Structures are given as C-alpha cells and as structure tokens.
C-alpha cells in the first residue's frame, strides 16, 4: 500500500464521505495494486475489475445524491473465494466448483454491501479450506508478502497475502482449526476468530458445520473490529447464528483485565523466537498494569486431536458424493485427507461431539479461574519455509498439519473467541504472533488485550510492512 493511501478503514471511509477522494479513485488504486502484485503474491483467483469499478461509481453517486451511507461506504476490499454472491463465481479454491455461479448472496457479503464496501475480487485459498500451509494444487500457493519463501498459512492464504501485502486494508476469511489465525500470524496481520455462532454462515462454503467460523483479517485490531461489527449478528437464515451477548466495543484497559498465560502447556515445544515473543507479550501487559498469572488447563494436545476428529469426519460427510464420483478433480493432499476422514468410526466422531460441552465447562472453570483473557502462541515456530511443508500426500502430511494447527485447533473445538496479533519478530524479520483467548461472547476482552499489545509492540512492524508494499 502506498504511503499516501488511507492507513485504516475508518480513514478510507472518512476521505470518501468528505469528498477528499472518491470510491472510484480508491478502488482503481486497489485494482492496480492487485494486478501489479499478482505475479509476486498470487493472492487473487479472480480480480473483478468491471464489477468493482461499477460498484465504486454507484457508491460515489449515492454520496452525490446525499443518500444514507454505511460505515464502509465505497471502501475497496477483497475476500476468500468461498462466500456466495449472486451471479458471481464462488469456487472455493477448487476445480470441482471452479465455475459455479452462486444463486444467492451470503449474509456476510450482503452485510458488507449494505455497509457500502466494494469487492474487487476473489482471494486465493487452500482447496475447500483444507490446508494450514496455504498450498493449492489448482491455483498455486499465495506468497507470503514478508518472505516469499515462507508459507502464508492457510486456509485463508490469499486473505493474509492481500492484507499483509497492502493490496486491501481488510478481508474476510474462515476458521475451522486456525485458518484465520495462521495466515494472520504468518503474514504479520491481525485475525479474529469469533465465538462459534457470532457470524452467520448462510451462503458460506461448509467444511465442518460444528466448527466453521467466518472472521476478518486486517492490518490493525481496530480495522478487524470494524469488519467484525459489520458482519456479526443473528440471522434467521442460519439457525446456528445466535447472539447470547451483543458485541460490545473494546473499551477496557489492561489494568482492568486479568491475564492467564497458557505458555506453560507448550513450553517444551516452543522455538526460541516464539518463547521470547510470549515473554515480551506477558511483560508488556504486566507493565501496562494487567494482573498476570499462570493458567492451568488440561493438556491441549488431546483437545487438538478431538478437534481434528470432528472436523475431518464432518468434512468427509460433506464431500462424500464428490469423493465417490469425482475423486480425480481434487488435489492430491485434499483427496488423501478426505480419504482418511472416511475411515473415522461413527462412535469416535459422536463421542468427540458428546464430550465437547463437558470439556468446555472444565476449561472455563480451570483456565479462566483467575483470568479474563488467556495468552497462547499461534504456532510453536516462525512461519516455515514453503519447501519444508509442501509435502503433498506423502506420509509427512499428517505431521505437518498437526504441527501447524496444534495451538489453534483446541479453541475451534471449544468455540472460543480469539484475536491473533503479532508481537515480535525473528532475527530474519518474520512475525511472531500470540492468541488472545476469551470466554464465549467476550470478543471485546480479547480485542482489548490485543490492541494493547499492538499499541506497545507493533508500531515499527506496521511501518515496515507499509514501506515494503509501496
């Protein structure tokens, strides 16, 4: 993103509303960035230039006619290739659905349109959202904007690359076992996985119906929160979308929030840069006045495996007919993972579902006994080299998937809200991120802690990202 471009969603919307710039100008600039960066980032599956310019012109006309406008009026964005928009292709990063044109519009895309946002295209992703590294056998991998040899993380790989690479200020992704948090961590941006049920999944590609979440990736906590507020809320077309507690702005300071550290559960597995990043986050929060203590909980290794059982069994059911009739149209890794999913016994899957509420109650009672927000790593290591994790359908596949998602899967299984935020860098300039985890429906507490970490630790990092994208 050029240095004279808007730095935040709020600034972009303000400039458009005040007529200091136009939606068409900002949209054309975003389209130019998308085109010029495509060879380097491969963030897009399709850049929708004509539709985007038309939408931007309509946004400018609405302002000229003094019609009511929303909080994102005229702001160009792009989103993962799995959210239906009537008349547009929704390909899910796949060959099987590569030419499917949606007959309806998903609730999240409708709410973004009602808020005035302009979509400039469909972003790359792991095929059918199955892959924590971001590799895609059909469209190629999206490239990490910080270090092209490293993975973007997946499955919202294009969202991480487009936001981290400065093409757009924010993008929607999805998270079933870490697919928002991993790209956010690998690409040095912020990602929010909300409470299960906070955001409607109507018109969104299903993978694991009991764990799928929609959420934003953005360059700041504030921008991610703006996106979350726009798309969140009950929806009669998705009976699983409820609102046990309305979404509140994050207004508390760290001194009003108790922090629990989950690092002890992972300590022996963390590389030195990640351990130092955790220590930096903890000391920063303590210096800001937060009460910090160790949190106790069951071994999250077991919870991660339960999350995998549920996700893969449900994915296998979702893809059963295509796997029977069109197996050769899947990439080799996805086909292998789906084949394995069909071998999960029904009693094992049902038991994993049955004990989830019990494990959630236990986790809330123990881990949150003296804490309002938990701090944990996103990954045990810095973003890995693409060559090291591009293992296809080899026997190494399961090890790579488990290693990448071990710290993210448990919170998907438990349905908890999480904000992933970068807090440090390796000697090579790679981002190190932590997860801020809260009780159900308390995204505001997780965001408040993440915003404090961002304020104290991330200023120089954002500046370098902006310069590198200019």
DOSETOR-240239 format. One line per 3 residues: number of its first residue (from 1); for each residue x, y, z of C-alpha. Coordinates in steps of 0.2 Angstrom, whole numbers. Last residue first. Example, Ala and Ser with C-alpha at 12.3 -4.5 7.8 and 13.67 -1.06 7.14 Angstrom:
residues 2
2 = 68,-5,36  62,-22,39
This chain:
residues 470
470 = 23,4,-8  21,-14,0  38,-14,8
467 = 35,3,16  18,-2,23  25,-18,30
464 = 40,-8,38  28,4,46  17,-9,53
461 = 32,-18,61  38,-2,69  22,1,78
458 = 19,-17,84  24,-18,102  16,-6,113
455 = 0,-2,103  -2,-19,96  -1,-27,113
452 = -14,-15,120  -25,-19,105  -23,-37,108
449 = -28,-36,126  -44,-25,121  -48,-37,107
446 = -48,-52,119  -60,-43,131  -71,-37,117
443 = -73,-54,110  -82,-59,125  -96,-69,118
440 = -88,-86,124  -74,-84,136  -58,-75,130
437 = -42,-80,120  -29,-68,115  -18,-78,103
434 = 0,-73,100  10,-69,85  29,-70,79
431 = 32,-61,63  47,-64,52  61,-51,52
428 = 76,-63,50  81,-60,68  63,-66,72
425 = 50,-53,75  38,-48,89  20,-45,95
422 = 9,-50,80  -9,-52,84  -22,-66,84
419 = -39,-62,92  -48,-77,98  -66,-81,103
416 = -70,-98,110  -79,-112,101  -71,-126,111
413 = -66,-136,96  -60,-120,87  -50,-116,103
410 = -42,-133,103  -37,-131,85  -26,-116,86
407 = -11,-122,96  -9,-139,87  -13,-132,70
404 = 4,-131,61  11,-146,69  -4,-157,66
401 = -5,-152,48  14,-155,45  13,-172,54
398 = -2,-178,44  6,-173,28  23,-182,31
395 = 17,-198,25  16,-190,7  0,-183,0
392 = 8,-166,-5  23,-162,7  25,-144,4
389 = 30,-141,22  49,-139,20  48,-131,3
386 = 36,-117,9  48,-112,23  40,-111,40
383 = 32,-96,48  40,-94,65  38,-109,77
380 = 26,-116,90  12,-108,81  -2,-96,87
377 = 6,-94,105  -5,-93,120  -12,-79,131
374 = -28,-81,140  -41,-67,144  -52,-65,159
371 = -41,-74,171  -41,-82,188  -52,-97,186
368 = -52,-94,167  -41,-110,164  -50,-120,177
365 = -68,-117,176  -69,-112,158  -59,-127,153
362 = -70,-139,163  -86,-132,155  -78,-133,138
359 = -73,-151,141  -90,-156,146  -98,-147,131
356 = -86,-156,120  -88,-173,127  -103,-178,116
353 = -95,-171,100  -79,-182,102  -90,-196,107
350 = -100,-194,91  -85,-194,80  -77,-210,89
347 = -94,-219,88  -95,-215,69  -78,-223,65
344 = -66,-212,56  -61,-221,40  -70,-208,29
341 = -58,-195,35  -43,-203,28  -50,-202,11
338 = -54,-184,14  -36,-181,19  -29,-190,4
335 = -40,-181,-8  -35,-164,0  -17,-169,-2
332 = -18,-175,-20  -28,-160,-27  -46,-165,-30
329 = -54,-167,-48  -48,-185,-48  -60,-190,-35
326 = -76,-185,-45  -90,-198,-41  -86,-205,-24
323 = -76,-191,-17  -89,-179,-24  -103,-189,-15
320 = -94,-190,1  -88,-172,2  -99,-165,16
317 = -98,-182,25  -79,-182,24  -78,-164,30
314 = -89,-168,45  -77,-183,50  -62,-172,47
311 = -68,-158,58  -74,-168,72  -58,-179,73
308 = -47,-164,71  -55,-155,85  -53,-171,96
305 = -34,-171,91  -32,-153,96  -41,-156,113
302 = -28,-171,117  -13,-160,113  -22,-146,124
299 = -17,-154,140  -30,-150,153  -29,-132,160
296 = -20,-121,172  -17,-103,169  -1,-94,175
293 = -4,-77,182  -4,-59,175  -13,-44,183
290 = -13,-31,170  -5,-14,174  3,-9,157
287 = 20,-16,163  11,-33,166  4,-32,148
284 = 21,-29,141  30,-42,152  17,-55,145
281 = 19,-50,127  38,-50,128  39,-67,136
278 = 27,-74,123  38,-67,109  54,-74,118
275 = 46,-91,118  41,-89,99  59,-84,95
272 = 67,-98,105  56,-112,97  42,-118,108
269 = 39,-136,111  45,-138,129  34,-123,134
266 = 18,-128,126  7,-130,142  17,-117,151
263 = 13,-104,138  -6,-104,144  -4,-87,152
260 = -19,-80,161  -22,-61,160  -34,-52,172
257 = -41,-37,164  -44,-19,172  -26,-14,171
254 = -26,-20,153  -38,-5,148  -56,-9,145
251 = -65,-1,130  -67,-15,117  -83,-11,109
248 = -98,-23,113  -105,-37,103  -122,-42,110
245 = -122,-57,122  -131,-74,118  -131,-68,100
242 = -136,-83,89  -131,-90,72  -134,-109,72
239 = -151,-106,65  -143,-98,49  -156,-90,38
236 = -164,-81,53  -148,-71,55  -141,-65,72
233 = -126,-53,72  -109,-51,66  -104,-44,48
230 = -102,-26,51  -96,-27,69  -82,-39,64
227 = -76,-28,50  -74,-13,62  -66,-25,74
224 = -53,-30,61  -50,-12,57  -47,-8,76
221 = -36,-23,79  -25,-17,64  -19,-23,47
218 = -34,-34,44  -41,-52,44  -59,-54,47
215 = -70,-68,53  -81,-83,47  -82,-98,58
212 = -83,-117,55  -83,-128,70  -99,-138,70
209 = -103,-137,52  -85,-143,47  -82,-139,29
206 = -96,-128,23  -94,-115,10  -103,-99,15
203 = -121,-94,9  -128,-93,27  -113,-95,39
200 = -120,-81,50  -107,-73,62  -107,-75,82
197 = -112,-93,81  -95,-100,87  -87,-86,96
194 = -76,-75,84  -60,-80,75  -51,-63,73
191 = -35,-60,63  -22,-46,64  -8,-45,52
188 = 10,-51,51  8,-63,36  12,-79,45
185 = 2,-75,61  -13,-68,51  -12,-83,39
182 = -12,-95,55  -26,-86,64  -39,-86,50
179 = -37,-104,45  -34,-110,63  -45,-125,65
176 = -61,-121,56  -58,-103,53  -64,-93,38
173 = -58,-77,29  -64,-60,26  -53,-46,20
170 = -45,-30,26  -35,-15,21  -33,-21,3
167 = -17,-23,-8  -5,-20,6  4,-36,6
164 = -1,-41,23  -19,-38,18  -18,-47,1
161 = -6,-61,7  -17,-65,23  -33,-65,13
158 = -25,-75,-1  -20,-89,12  -36,-91,21
155 = -33,-109,23  -20,-107,27  -3,-100,32
152 = 6,-88,20  21,-100,19  39,-94,18
149 = 50,-92,3  41,-76,-2  47,-68,14
146 = 36,-53,20  22,-54,7  20,-73,10
143 = 15,-80,-7  -2,-87,-12  1,-105,-17
140 = -4,-111,-34  -21,-111,-42  -25,-129,-44
137 = -14,-139,-32  -16,-126,-18  -4,-123,-4
134 = -9,-112,10  0,-120,24  -15,-125,35
131 = -24,-135,22  -42,-139,19  -52,-123,15
128 = -60,-132,0  -43,-130,-9  -32,-119,1
125 = -36,-101,-3  -34,-87,-16  -44,-72,-15
122 = -60,-67,-25  -61,-50,-32  -63,-31,-30
119 = -77,-30,-18  -84,-13,-13  -90,-10,4
116 = -105,1,7  -111,-6,24  -126,-14,15
113 = -113,-22,3  -104,-29,19  -120,-35,26
110 = -124,-44,10  -107,-52,9  -109,-58,27
107 = -127,-65,24  -121,-75,8  -129,-70,-8
104 = -139,-82,-18  -139,-91,-35  -120,-93,-34
101 = -110,-96,-50  -100,-112,-50  -86,-112,-62
98 = -72,-118,-51  -83,-129,-40  -74,-145,-44
95 = -58,-137,-48  -56,-129,-31  -51,-113,-22
92 = -69,-112,-15  -75,-108,-32  -89,-95,-29
89 = -92,-87,-46  -103,-72,-46  -121,-71,-51
86 = -127,-70,-33  -113,-68,-21  -108,-83,-11
83 = -93,-83,1  -80,-96,-3  -66,-87,-13
80 = -59,-78,2  -62,-59,1  -57,-42,-6
77 = -60,-25,0  -62,-7,-8  -70,6,3
74 = -85,15,-5  -95,16,11  -88,6,25
71 = -98,13,39  -114,14,29  -121,28,18
68 = -138,37,18  -142,46,1  -135,63,-2
65 = -137,61,-21  -118,65,-23  -115,52,-10
62 = -125,39,-18  -117,43,-35  -100,39,-27
59 = -105,22,-21  -113,19,-38  -96,23,-46
56 = -87,11,-34  -99,-3,-38  -96,-1,-57
53 = -77,0,-54  -78,-16,-44  -89,-25,-57
50 = -78,-21,-71  -62,-26,-61  -66,-42,-53
47 = -49,-49,-50  -50,-68,-49  -40,-81,-40
44 = -31,-67,-31  -17,-68,-19  -4,-74,-31
41 = 9,-63,-21  23,-59,-34  14,-61,-50
38 = -2,-54,-43  6,-38,-36  4,-27,-51
35 = -14,-33,-54  -20,-31,-36  -11,-15,-33
32 = -19,-8,-49  -36,-14,-43  -33,-6,-26
29 = -29,11,-35  -45,9,-46  -55,6,-30
26 = -48,21,-21  -51,33,-36  -68,25,-39
23 = -73,27,-20  -69,45,-22  -56,57,-13
20 = -57,72,-2  -76,70,-4  -79,70,15
17 = -88,54,14  -74,46,4  -60,53,15
14 = -69,47,30  -72,29,23  -53,27,20
11 = -49,34,37  -60,22,46  -54,8,36
8 = -36,12,41  -20,19,33  -28,28,18
5 = -15,28,4  -1,41,4  12,28,9
2 = 7,17,-5  0,0,0
